[in-house]
C-alpha cells in the first residue's frame, strides 16, 4: 500500500526531541515573578505538551496505517 506523504517514525521522534529540548529551556512557572510572565510560561509549556501529545498520537495512528 502506498504511504503517500506520511513521515518515517524517526521524523516524529526527532521533532518531539527538539520540542522537549526547547521546553527544557523555558523557565519553570515558579521561577517567574510576575503574573504576565507566569501566564505566558504556563501557556507555552502547556501548548508544547499538547503538541507533543498530538504528534505521538499521529505517529501511532500513522504506524497502524490508518492515515493514507
N, C-alpha and C positions, 0 to 999 in steps of 0.2 A: 504494500500500500504506500502510495506517495505521501511523503511527510510535509510537503508544501514549505511554508516559511517558518516552521517551528524551530526552536533552538535546541541545541545539544544540551544535555543536563549540566555539563561543565560550565556553560554560559550562565545558567541560573545561579550556580554556586558562586561563580566569580562576582556577579552583580550583588548577591547577598553579602558576600565577604566585604566588598567595598563599602556597602551601606553600613555594615557593622563597624568597620574601621572609622567611618565618618561619625557614626553615633557615639563611638567611644571618645571622640574629641569634643562632643557637645557637653557643656558643663552639667553637673547634677543640679536639680532644682534647689537643693539645699545650699549650693554654692553661689546662688544668685540672690541679691539683696534688695530687689525692688519688684513690685507687682507686675510691671510690664515685662521685665526680664524673665521672671518666673513663669508667666503665662506663655511667653514665646518659647522658652526652653521646653516646657512641658508639652506644648503643642507639637513642636518639631520632633521631639523624641517619640511622641505618640504616633505621629504620621509615618515616621521611619519604621517603627514597629509594625504598623498596619501594612505598609508597603512590603516589608519582608514577608509577612504572613501571606499576603496576596501572591507574591512571587513563588513562594513554596507551594501554595495551593495550585497555582497554574502549572508549575513543574510536575506535580503529582498527576494532575489531570492530563497533561501532555504525555507523560510516561505511560499512562493507561491507554494512550492513543484515542482519547475522546475529543481531541481537538484536531481538526483536519485543515 
